[in-house]
Amino acid sequence: MHISTTKLAFPVLTPQQCWRGLVCIALCLFLAACGFRLKGVSPLPFDTLYTNINENSEFGSNLLRAIAASSPGIRFVSTPADAEARLTQLQNTKSLRELSINAEGQVEEYELNLEFVFQLTDNQGHMVLPPTALRSTRELPYDPTVVQAKEGEITMVFREMQQSLVSQIVRRLSSPEVTEAFENSASLPVDESLLKPQAEPTPGTTTQTPEMGPMSPRSVPQINLDGSSY
């Protein structure tokens, strides 16, 4: 009886391939040590959230969807007392400024500005994230001969700026600094305005809560949408 045997052939690596493999392993270990991770789900340190942002607005609905996508276990509540954390919008404005005008007095370029100021507190009013301002500015050439097209372009650019703003807010809320602050919130200062009892509305009258409140005269860190402070 003849029994055949099969020898396994192992690939022979060249010195260059071995070197590349070692470099890849070293790079992976370096990124892991730096805390690098792929973009994905970043759970928030709380399970229930209240916000005064209008969820029926385009900005509000996009923000709530982005928060839910980042932290699938989050539940939005309609009453502050039922929430572990409160996301408060202090200011939300957009403006259009004439940047340059030609000899005929017609606008040649506009400056688009978007600003959002917010804070995050726990259910006891502790400042987990103090008032923070996010801003975005874009310059857009304008042609008065195609007004309708340019108005549509302005709307589209504002929408893109707004979406970038939403992403920046979510990244800020899910940052390690906010998680650590929330877990140690008892030692943080308290926003006294949140502890004041709300006045009961008079029967037969209606009350309105402004979506955009005025800025208080306190220091607010200014942050560009790319994450850098200024």
C-alpha positions as semicolon CSV with decimal commas, in nm:
position;residue;x (nm);y (nm);z (nm)
1;M;0,000;0,000;0,000
2;H;0,132;0,339;-0,094
3;I;0,048;0,626;0,140
4;S;0,101;0,972;0,001
5;T;0,188;1,254;0,227
6;T;0,126;1,620;0,158
7;K;0,366;1,877;0,285
8;L;0,225;2,211;0,393
9;A;0,390;2,502;0,218
10;F;0,438;2,809;0,432
11;P;0,494;3,143;0,258
12;V;0,838;3,285;0,291
13;L;0,827;3,650;0,397
14;T;1,081;3,894;0,268
15;P;1,256;4,131;0,510
16;Q;1,048;4,417;0,366
17;Q;0,721;4,234;0,442
18;C;0,834;4,154;0,796
19;W;0,926;4,519;0,850
20;R;0,588;4,640;0,722
21;G;0,409;4,397;0,952
22;L;0,603;4,519;1,254
23;V;0,529;4,881;1,162
24;C;0,153;4,807;1,136
25;I;0,152;4,632;1,474
26;A;0,343;4,919;1,635
27;L;0,103;5,173;1,481
28;C;-0,203;4,986;1,612
29;L;-0,054;4,972;1,961
30;F;0,028;5,344;1,947
31;L;-0,327;5,439;1,841
32;A;-0,476;5,220;2,112
33;A;-0,255;5,385;2,373
34;C;-0,370;5,729;2,252
35;G;-0,734;5,631;2,295
36;F;-0,806;5,628;1,922
37;R;-1,130;5,462;1,816
38;L;-1,333;5,449;1,500
39;K;-1,634;5,675;1,471
40;G;-1,943;5,500;1,601
41;V;-2,176;5,482;1,897
42;S;-2,065;5,698;2,193
43;P;-2,314;5,642;2,477
44;L;-2,392;5,941;2,695
45;P;-2,337;5,905;3,070
46;F;-2,712;5,943;3,140
47;D;-3,026;5,760;3,027
48;T;-3,287;6,037;3,028
49;L;-3,256;6,386;2,881
50;Y;-3,475;6,697;2,879
51;T;-3,417;6,985;2,640
52;N;-3,591;7,313;2,566
53;I;-3,492;7,291;2,199
54;N;-3,796;7,278;1,973
55;E;-3,808;6,918;1,852
56;N;-4,045;7,017;1,570
57;S;-3,786;7,246;1,411
58;E;-3,542;7,114;1,153
59;F;-3,248;7,183;1,383
60;G;-3,416;7,027;1,687
61;S;-3,527;6,711;1,508
62;N;-3,182;6,661;1,352
63;L;-3,010;6,709;1,688
64;L;-3,237;6,466;1,873
65;R;-3,192;6,205;1,600
66;A;-2,814;6,247;1,614
67;I;-2,811;6,210;1,994
68;A;-3,029;5,897;1,973
69;A;-2,800;5,749;1,706
70;S;-2,492;5,819;1,918
71;S;-2,650;5,685;2,236
72;P;-2,926;5,433;2,148
73;G;-3,032;5,389;2,511
74;I;-3,118;5,756;2,560
75;R;-3,478;5,851;2,638
76;F;-3,610;6,205;2,589
77;V;-3,858;6,327;2,849
78;S;-4,094;6,623;2,843
79;T;-4,052;6,722;3,208
80;P;-3,722;6,843;3,358
81;A;-3,794;6,665;3,687
82;D;-3,798;6,329;3,507
83;A;-3,456;6,378;3,346
84;E;-3,111;6,288;3,470
85;A;-2,965;6,569;3,258
86;R;-3,091;6,889;3,100
87;L;-2,965;7,028;2,769
88;T;-3,053;7,398;2,765
89;Q;-3,040;7,614;2,455
90;L;-2,935;7,967;2,550
91;Q;-2,906;8,113;2,202
92;N;-2,957;7,998;1,845
93;T;-2,911;8,261;1,575
94;K;-2,818;8,287;1,211
95;S;-2,739;8,602;1,017
96;L;-2,654;8,716;0,668
97;R;-2,413;9,008;0,626
98;E;-2,312;9,198;0,314
99;L;-1,940;9,140;0,273
100;S;-1,866;9,330;-0,048
101;I;-2,056;9,558;-0,286
102;N;-1,973;9,648;-0,647
103;A;-1,965;9,995;-0,805
104;E;-2,339;9,974;-0,884
105;G;-2,421;9,916;-0,519
106;Q;-2,508;9,550;-0,570
107;V;-2,395;9,283;-0,329
108;E;-2,113;9,066;-0,461
109;E;-2,050;8,850;-0,156
110;Y;-2,236;8,755;0,161
111;E;-2,108;8,630;0,496
112;L;-2,323;8,359;0,656
113;N;-2,305;8,326;1,034
114;L;-2,451;8,061;1,261
115;E;-2,420;8,060;1,641
116;F;-2,550;7,819;1,903
117;V;-2,499;7,859;2,278
118;F;-2,594;7,579;2,518
119;Q;-2,522;7,423;2,854
120;L;-2,567;7,082;3,017
121;T;-2,672;7,034;3,379
122;D;-2,768;6,735;3,592
123;N;-3,102;6,696;3,770
124;Q;-2,970;6,899;4,064
125;G;-2,865;7,193;3,849
126;H;-2,490;7,123;3,861
127;M;-2,302;7,261;3,561
128;V;-2,179;6,950;3,381
129;L;-2,099;7,158;3,074
130;P;-2,095;7,537;3,130
131;P;-2,236;7,775;2,868
132;T;-2,055;7,698;2,544
133;A;-2,081;7,882;2,213
134;L;-2,039;7,709;1,878
135;R;-2,000;7,929;1,570
136;S;-1,969;7,879;1,198
137;T;-1,897;8,136;0,927
138;R;-1,907;8,092;0,550
139;E;-1,848;8,337;0,265
140;L;-2,068;8,301;-0,042
141;P;-2,040;8,487;-0,376
142;Y;-2,368;8,646;-0,486
143;D;-2,509;8,719;-0,831
144;P;-2,815;8,951;-0,839
145;T;-2,905;8,825;-1,189
146;V;-2,993;8,480;-1,053
147;V;-3,165;8,572;-0,729
148;Q;-3,375;8,258;-0,695
149;A;-3,079;8,025;-0,751
150;K;-2,863;8,216;-0,505
151;E;-3,137;8,215;-0,240
152;G;-3,157;7,839;-0,277
153;E;-2,780;7,814;-0,242
154;I;-2,785;8,026;0,073
155;T;-3,051;7,798;0,222
156;M;-2,846;7,489;0,134
157;V;-2,526;7,633;0,285
158;F;-2,707;7,724;0,606
159;R;-2,843;7,368;0,622
160;E;-2,491;7,226;0,582
161;M;-2,360;7,458;0,853
162;Q;-2,644;7,350;1,080
163;Q;-2,568;6,981;1,025
164;S;-2,203;7,041;1,109
165;L;-2,319;7,218;1,423
166;V;-2,532;6,917;1,521
167;S;-2,234;6,683;1,484
168;Q;-2,018;6,914;1,693
169;I;-2,278;6,928;1,973
170;V;-2,307;6,548;1,986
171;R;-1,929;6,505;1,997
172;R;-1,909;6,762;2,278
173;L;-2,181;6,591;2,483
174;S;-2,021;6,248;2,445
175;S;-1,667;6,364;2,520
176;P;-1,473;6,202;2,808
177;E;-1,461;6,540;2,986
178;V;-1,842;6,561;3,000
179;T;-1,871;6,198;3,113
180;E;-1,623;6,258;3,394
181;A;-1,796;6,583;3,494
182;F;-2,137;6,415;3,506
183;E;-2,005;6,130;3,722
184;N;-1,856;6,385;3,964
185;S;-2,122;6,655;3,928
186;A;-2,177;6,695;4,303
187;S;-1,859;6,903;4,324
188;L;-1,957;7,135;4,038
189;P;-2,122;7,480;4,069
190;V;-2,499;7,503;4,045
191;D;-2,702;7,709;3,799
192;E;-2,932;7,886;4,045
193;S;-3,175;7,991;3,773
194;L;-3,278;7,628;3,723
195;L;-3,373;7,591;4,087
196;K;-3,618;7,884;4,091
197;P;-3,983;7,772;4,088
198;Q;-4,166;7,853;3,766
199;A;-4,461;8,092;3,798
200;E;-4,798;7,931;3,742
201;P;-4,988;8,077;3,441
202;T;-5,300;8,275;3,513
203;P;-5,620;8,089;3,415
204;G;-5,742;8,195;3,073
205;T;-5,401;8,311;2,954
206;T;-5,127;8,144;2,757
207;T;-4,754;8,163;2,808
208;Q;-4,480;8,145;2,549
209;T;-4,122;8,037;2,607
210;P;-3,883;8,206;2,363
211;E;-3,669;7,959;2,173
212;M;-3,372;8,194;2,168
213;G;-3,280;8,363;2,494
214;P;-3,043;8,658;2,541
215;M;-2,682;8,603;2,636
216;S;-2,599;8,655;2,999
217;P;-2,293;8,870;3,079
218;R;-2,070;8,577;3,171
219;S;-1,769;8,422;3,009
220;V;-1,867;8,180;2,734
221;P;-1,598;7,973;2,562
222;Q;-1,602;8,026;2,187
223;I;-1,550;7,712;1,977
224;N;-1,531;7,681;1,601
225;L;-1,707;7,391;1,431
226;D;-1,371;7,227;1,371
227;G;-1,331;7,194;1,746
228;S;-1,065;7,460;1,798
229;S;-1,116;7,732;2,056
230;Y;-1,070;8,099;1,992
